[in-house]
């Protein structure tokens, strides 16, 4: 039998603060409900899949649910993209990836400057859109790259395309990736090219590139890959997993291109695991506290999913989750420690099954292994039709 499973990650989409949210300064975060409270969402497809029926939410329950649904408690010590995606595939981070709330140590900056052969600007925690406004002119005058971080475990390098070529920017990032190891091993080093538009500096999604940690090989993707199962990545998945255990990738950094690629794959792929990241909710709207933009993005995703479901084959499985929260209604512009949603749909999946609260995003990977490798999983025990 030819099997296909499509796993959609709505980046930065949470369904309520976790019990340990106070440890991350995220009390009160509830991305889904808080967005809806300010901009009432029109999401009939997601509602029909069971999203509003998840435990802990306070929506009017959908009566005719076609999927199974639940929420996932993150076990890893973090609330970033890499940690969340790694845990989905069975890699649980016992200790959080390092963050640098006061900038990087002088020792690290010295190593970076020696490797780059140039001085560095910045070295602060900053908004990526703001720091290029603050330091863009000085960067153009000197050619010095702008290095900054955030609340996440990242080192970001911003350069203007008229001052530094993309190739040179990527070279900086590759050198930084080698330096950021051991106790300084950030989850991602990110290339952030920018340009000038209408007299202001503007970041470019095209040309952005992530240089991630190489994942532990004992993970779901590697197991499937070793078993000869095709693994197709859409969006930034290939970058998150450092191009490991991926048969084919569609690298893009916006939902429109990711949706287009997914529909093409749905038409052409005979069998395999398709791992998809929809980034706009996080990158464009969550981090910028743009509630209306976030709501519109969810509604666009809902319309896409309606079309996707109409084209599903009898043995296809659709899974949808989030990697962390990013509540645009709170003062913070960072990720939030929240439960991740889980909805599963397919002709072979029972309808309207409430899975409750499950420990670990890795329940996703276990279910994927259940589907492709015939391994028993907790979710499968509840939802497979006999």
Buried (B, 14 or more C-beta within 10 A) or exposed (E): EEBBBBBBBBBBBBBBBBEEBEEBEBEBBBBBBBBBEEBEBEBBBBBBBBBBBBBBBEBEEBEEBBBBBBBBBBBBBBBBBBBBBBBBBBBBBEEBBBBBEEBBEEEBBEBBBEBBEBEBBBBBBBBBBEBBEBBBEEBBEEBBBBBBBBBBBBBBBBBBBEBBEBEBBBBBBBBBBEBBEEEBEBBBBBBBBBBBEEEEBEBBBEBBBBBBBEBBEEBBBBBBBEEEBBBBBBBBBBBBBBBBBBBBBBBBBBBEBBBBBBBEBBEEBEEBBBBBBBBBBBBBBBBBBBBEBBBBBBBBBBBBBEEBBEEBEEBBBBBBBBBBBBBBBBEBBBBBBBBBBBBBBBEEBBBBBBBEBBEBBBBBBBBBBBBBEEEEBBBBEBBBEE
